[in-house]
Amino acid sequence: MPVDHEQFSNLRVFEHPLVHDKLSRARNAATQPAQFRRLLNEIAGLMTYEVCRELKTARTTVRTPMGETSGLILDEPVTLVPILRAGIGMTDGILALLPEARVGHIGLYRDENTLEPVEYYAKMPPDVTEGVVLLVDPMLATGGSASAAVTLLKRRGCRRIRLICLVSAPEGVARLERDHPDVVVYSACLDESLNEDGYIVPGLGDAGDRLFGTQ
């Protein structure tokens, strides 16, 4: 179960041994793209299991082979929104747990000179505002892309937004806390800092490149 972070009120950090075992394997520079993709999806699924504890449910009646009983079913739509392109690497793991979820997409890239996000694509289900939105991106570095994505979702009327990421930097969490204090950040770990190029240290490198074998 994720625990509240003592420094950031908006951050929940995972302490589960399976999450950290898989994260350590993903960090390894020798891990090849196929295994890296598998690990990111597995970690995303494990994290989503805990994030979904807050989903709304409704009572239902179920007829089993032996009789009738009451049960609970999800009572709200869930929309998964990966930030392109690296967020795609977490999508299958979450959909394996929530196959009913709809998938929107937000396309952002980081200007390498200003380190600020530039939007180039956004597509959402028409009723995205009616349930919780799980915004996913493996890395929360400067926080610029995540903050811009949350702003975009809020402009479309979304109010229940949760950010799921694998590795976070203090600078990124602080920016989300400042820009969007109502959005909880779920992260497998909080790393040390950003380097002069805006990459997380120790991090796991460029998640997009490692997912797709590009440079």
C-alpha positions in Angstrom: 0.0 0.0 0.0 1.4 3.5 -0.8 2.4 5.7 2.1 2.2 9.4 2.5 5.5 11.2 2.0 6.7 13.3 4.9 7.9 16.1 2.6 5.2 16.4 0.0 1.5 16.3 0.9 0.5 15.3 -2.6 2.8 12.3 -2.9 2.1 8.6 -2.2 5.1 6.3 -2.4 5.0 2.5 -2.8 6.9 0.2 -0.5 5.7 -3.1 -1.9 8.6 -5.6 -2.4 7.3 -6.7 -5.8 7.2 -3.1 -7.1 10.8 -2.4 -6.0 12.1 -5.7 -7.3 10.7 -4.9 -10.7 11.8 -1.3 -10.6 15.4 -2.3 -9.8 15.4 -4.6 -12.8 14.0 -1.8 -15.0 16.7 0.6 -13.8 19.5 -1.7 -14.9 21.1 -0.3 -18.0 21.6 -3.8 -19.3 17.8 -4.5 -19.5 16.7 -4.8 -23.1 13.6 -3.1 -24.5 11.4 -6.3 -24.5 12.1 -6.9 -20.8 11.9 -3.2 -20.0 8.4 -3.0 -21.6 7.2 -6.0 -19.6 8.6 -4.7 -16.3 6.9 -1.2 -16.8 3.6 -2.8 -17.5 3.9 -5.1 -14.5 4.8 -2.2 -12.2 1.9 -0.1 -13.6 -0.6 -2.9 -12.9 0.6 -3.4 -9.3 0.4 0.3 -8.6 -3.0 0.7 -10.2 -4.4 -2.1 -7.9 -3.8 0.2 -5.0 -4.8 3.5 -6.7 -8.2 1.9 -7.5 -9.1 1.5 -3.8 -11.0 4.8 -4.0 -13.2 3.9 -7.0 -17.0 4.2 -6.4 -19.0 1.0 -6.2 -22.6 -0.1 -6.1 -24.4 -3.0 -4.6 -25.6 -5.7 -7.0 -27.3 -9.1 -6.9 -25.4 -12.1 -8.3 -26.7 -15.5 -9.1 -24.0 -18.1 -8.6 -24.2 -21.8 -9.5 -25.3 -22.5 -6.0 -27.7 -19.6 -5.2 -28.0 -15.9 -4.9 -25.7 -13.4 -3.2 -25.0 -9.7 -3.0 -21.8 -8.1 -4.4 -20.1 -4.9 -5.4 -19.5 -3.6 -8.9 -17.7 -0.5 -10.2 -20.1 2.4 -10.4 -18.1 4.9 -12.5 -16.2 5.0 -15.7 -12.4 5.0 -15.5 -10.3 6.7 -18.2 -6.7 5.9 -18.6 -4.7 8.8 -20.2 -1.0 8.1 -21.1 1.2 11.0 -21.9 2.8 10.2 -25.2 5.0 8.5 -25.9 6.5 6.9 -22.8 3.1 6.6 -21.1 2.1 4.0 -23.7 4.5 1.7 -22.0 2.3 1.5 -18.9 -1.1 1.2 -20.7 -1.3 -2.6 -21.2 -0.5 -3.3 -17.6 -3.3 -1.1 -16.4 -5.8 -2.4 -19.0 -5.0 -6.0 -17.9 -6.4 -5.0 -14.5 -9.2 -2.6 -15.8 -10.2 -3.9 -19.3 -13.3 -1.7 -19.2 -11.3 1.5 -19.0 -11.4 3.9 -21.9 -8.1 5.3 -23.1 -7.5 8.9 -24.0 -4.2 10.3 -25.2 -2.2 13.5 -24.6 0.8 14.2 -26.8 3.5 16.4 -25.3 7.1 16.8 -26.0 9.8 18.6 -24.0 11.6 21.5 -25.7 15.2 20.6 -25.0 16.2 24.2 -24.7 13.5 25.5 -22.3 12.6 22.1 -20.8 8.9 23.3 -21.1 6.2 21.0 -22.6 4.7 21.5 -26.1 1.3 20.0 -26.8 0.8 18.4 -30.2 -2.2 16.0 -29.6 -5.2 15.4 -27.3 -8.1 13.0 -27.7 -10.5 12.0 -24.9 -13.7 10.0 -24.5 -16.8 12.3 -24.7 -17.8 11.5 -21.1 -14.3 11.7 -19.6 -15.6 14.1 -16.8 -17.9 11.4 -15.4 -15.3 9.4 -13.6 -11.8 9.2 -12.3 -8.9 9.9 -14.8 -5.6 7.9 -14.3 -2.9 10.0 -15.9 0.2 7.9 -16.5 3.8 8.7 -17.4 6.9 6.6 -16.3 8.9 9.7 -15.3 8.0 12.8 -13.3 11.1 15.0 -13.8 10.6 18.8 -14.0 6.8 18.3 -13.7 6.2 20.5 -16.7 4.6 17.9 -18.9 2.5 16.5 -16.1 1.3 19.9 -15.0 0.4 20.8 -18.6 -1.5 17.5 -19.0 -3.5 18.1 -15.8 -4.3 21.7 -16.9 -5.6 20.3 -20.2 -7.8 17.7 -18.4 -9.2 20.3 -16.1 -10.0 22.6 -19.0 -12.1 19.7 -20.3 -14.0 19.5 -17.0 -12.1 16.7 -15.3 -11.9 17.0 -11.5 -10.8 13.6 -10.2 -7.3 13.1 -11.6 -4.6 10.8 -10.3 -1.1 10.7 -11.6 0.7 7.4 -11.7 4.4 7.3 -12.4 7.3 5.0 -11.8 10.1 7.4 -10.8 9.8 11.0 -9.5 12.2 13.8 -8.8 11.5 16.2 -5.9 11.4 19.1 -8.4 8.5 17.5 -10.3 6.5 16.6 -7.3 7.0 20.1 -5.9 5.7 21.6 -9.2 2.6 19.4 -9.1 2.0 20.4 -5.5 2.3 24.0 -6.4 0.3 24.0 -9.7 -2.3 21.3 -8.8 -2.4 20.6 -5.1 -5.6 18.5 -5.5 -3.9 15.9 -7.7 -2.4 13.0 -5.9 0.9 11.7 -7.3 1.4 7.9 -7.0 5.1 7.0 -7.5 7.1 3.8 -7.1 9.9 5.9 -5.7 11.2 9.4 -5.1 14.7 9.8 -6.5 17.4 12.3 -5.5 17.2 15.2 -8.0 17.5 16.3 -11.6 20.7 16.8 -13.4 21.6 19.8 -15.5 19.8 18.3 -18.5 16.6 17.8 -16.6 16.9 14.0 -16.3 16.1 12.2 -13.0 19.1 10.9 -11.0 19.6 8.0 -10.6 16.4 7.5 -12.6 16.3 4.8 -15.3 17.3 6.8 -18.3 15.0 8.0 -21.1 11.9 5.7 -20.6 10.7 6.3 -24.2 14.0 5.4 -25.8 14.3 2.3 -23.6 10.8 1.2 -24.3 11.1 1.4 -28.1 14.8 0.9 -28.7 15.3 4.4 -30.0 17.8 7.2 -29.2 
